[in-house]
Amino acid sequence: MASVRLIAPEPRIVPWLGPEVVVQPDQVVEVPDAHADSYTCQPDVWELVGEPKKTTAAPKSRSPKEGD
């Protein structure tokens, strides 16, 4: 999860966070990592305060070659 702060002067309704969720100015909320860019692309409204967690993919298992 990433953390973003509402820096706009007015409260915002944020449906992605749940039905009828209202975020107040200067309030920090957690958003799914996949949605963080949707907030930070609005720099007059949202500020990133907690980086999205980097996920590392599990190493792929090697399948045995035929004939081994």
C-alpha positions as CSV (number, residue, x, y, z in Angstrom):
1,M,0.0,0.0,0.0
2,A,1.1,3.6,-0.7
3,S,0.2,6.6,1.4
4,V,-1.1,9.8,-0.1
5,R,-2.1,13.1,1.5
6,L,-4.9,15.3,0.2
7,I,-3.4,18.7,-0.3
8,A,-6.4,20.3,-2.0
9,P,-8.3,22.9,0.2
10,E,-11.6,21.1,-0.1
11,P,-12.7,17.6,1.0
12,R,-12.9,15.0,-1.7
13,I,-15.2,12.0,-2.2
14,V,-13.0,9.1,-3.2
15,P,-15.1,6.1,-4.4
16,W,-12.0,3.9,-4.8
17,L,-11.6,3.9,-1.1
18,G,-15.1,2.7,-0.4
19,P,-18.7,3.9,-0.7
20,E,-19.1,7.5,0.3
21,V,-15.6,7.9,1.7
22,V,-14.7,11.6,2.1
23,V,-11.1,12.5,2.6
24,Q,-10.4,15.8,4.4
25,P,-7.7,18.3,3.5
26,D,-4.3,17.2,4.9
27,Q,-5.6,13.7,5.7
28,V,-3.3,10.8,4.8
29,V,-4.9,7.6,3.3
30,E,-3.5,4.3,2.1
31,V,-4.2,3.4,-1.4
32,P,-3.4,0.2,-3.4
33,D,0.0,0.3,-5.0
34,A,-1.6,-0.2,-8.4
35,H,-3.6,3.0,-7.9
36,A,-0.9,5.3,-6.5
37,D,-0.1,6.8,-10.0
38,S,-3.8,7.7,-10.3
39,Y,-3.4,10.0,-7.3
40,T,0.1,11.3,-7.9
41,C,-0.7,12.4,-11.4
42,Q,-2.9,15.1,-9.8
43,P,-0.1,17.0,-8.0
44,D,-2.4,19.9,-7.1
45,V,-4.7,17.5,-5.2
46,W,-2.6,14.6,-3.8
47,E,1.0,14.2,-2.5
48,L,2.7,10.9,-2.1
49,V,3.9,10.4,1.5
50,G,4.7,6.7,1.6
51,E,6.3,4.9,-1.4
52,P,4.5,1.9,-2.8
53,K,6.0,-1.3,-1.5
54,K,8.3,-2.9,-4.1
55,T,7.3,-6.4,-4.7
56,T,9.9,-8.8,-6.0
57,A,8.7,-11.6,-8.2
58,A,9.5,-15.1,-7.0
59,P,12.2,-16.7,-9.0
60,K,10.9,-18.9,-11.7
61,S,11.4,-22.6,-11.1
62,R,13.4,-24.3,-13.7
63,S,11.6,-27.1,-15.4
64,P,13.7,-30.1,-16.2
65,K,14.8,-30.4,-19.9
66,E,13.5,-33.3,-21.8
67,G,16.1,-36.0,-21.9
68,D,17.7,-35.1,-18.6
